[in-house]
Amino acid sequence: MALQRSLLVRRGIYHAPSCIGLHASGCLTTMSGGNEDDWEREISTEAVHAGEMHDPSGSHIDPVHMTSTYVFEDSEAIRSWGSGETDAHVYSRVGNPNREALASKLAALEGFGMEEPVAAEIFGSGMGAVSASLLGLAGAGDHIIAQSVLYGTTNHLVNEVLPKYDISTSRVPLLEASLLEAELASNPNTKVVYVETPANPTMSVVDIARTVEVAHSHGASVVVDNTFATPVLQRPLSLGADVVVHSTTKFINGHGTVIGGALVSRDPDFIENGGGALVRYMGAVPSPLDCWLTSIGLKTLPLRMREHCANARALAELLESHPNVKTTYWPGLESHPQHEIASRQMEDFGAMISIELGDFESASRFMDGLSMSSLAVSLGNVDTLVQHPASMTHRLMTPEDREAVGITDGMVRISVGIEASEDIITDFQRALSGL
Ligand code: PLP
């Protein structure tokens, strides 16, 4: 039993059959049964304690295991590891204690409140995890269906890279049920329906449960990129999705110090031998230091998301009422076309907002008028970041393709930070008044 538990932790598998917060010392807390405050309290506790490992030295925070290889005591230790009698670390591309601790913590959060085991593997980037999810589920001769709007590099992977390996792809706007049904019927070789919600950068929202229902009825798996929402706001596995991917570079780490990614699944075998194993075979391995930094960041995710969301609401309301802003896209606004879906599947509406300012000149003047907020790609940092999708994150798309999915030259994307909301609002009011 002791060996079994250590193996589960090593492989980033989290199983909470009757309790939440299972780690080396056992149960920490139990499920409350639906009270909103209890839920928030419990996921906060989970974020701090799940997956924590305690080094034999007694150090409270697990050290950074900066090592490429691991020492066996003698040849008998090698034999017993080889025959599966004992578990051992051997080589850091295959496994590392910091990577396993982070995987366990993230699996605990994505599987929060679920009875089944949830497993995770950590990658050297979000794109490493996105690629592994698709290559782990589809191969030559298979088909993948994705929504129309995706993060620019994922868009490129789906349109340009996968077809080179004989994986065909197609798009369905918002994965709307009747259109998805028809697309699946005409592509019976579909293995994956790929979802990104809220989507980068238009903030469009896809109905996860409905997509799962339609995809599963045709034997296809559902992968959800949960980067914008995080498991604090949205848990796709509990809505029936098969796999969750993350760019942990963003809110999960939260401090802009790391590039990283994660693959999470309700099927431990997919993590151990399927898409998760691609971290070893394709080598998209994260550094132990990056995993350590991300674990530390993840401890405060629930706390940060509360501040991020509150600031985003205040800013979105200002932007929506401002005469120089043509449209504000934030799923929490009643004017958002999928507000009802977002209200159903998200705990809160996140910290990503896009605005339409009319044309490239207005977008540029606005960005040049900001003083506290930084002009930078990436998102989910404690600092407010602003970027121009058409010339930055989505520049690889043709102007026609951008226009078709609503990414205009006048669109600016905002990642709202956790600074005092008054300071964020003052910065934006000043920049907007210059238009
Ligand atoms: N998914 C989304 C929604 C993203 O925004 C990004 C990056 O911005 C990625 C995936 C890729 O992550 P990474 O840059 O960590 O490879």
Residues whose N, C-alpha, C, O or C-beta is under 5 A from the ligand:
A	BS01	PLP	S125 G126 M127 Y151 N200 D225 T227 S247 T249 G260
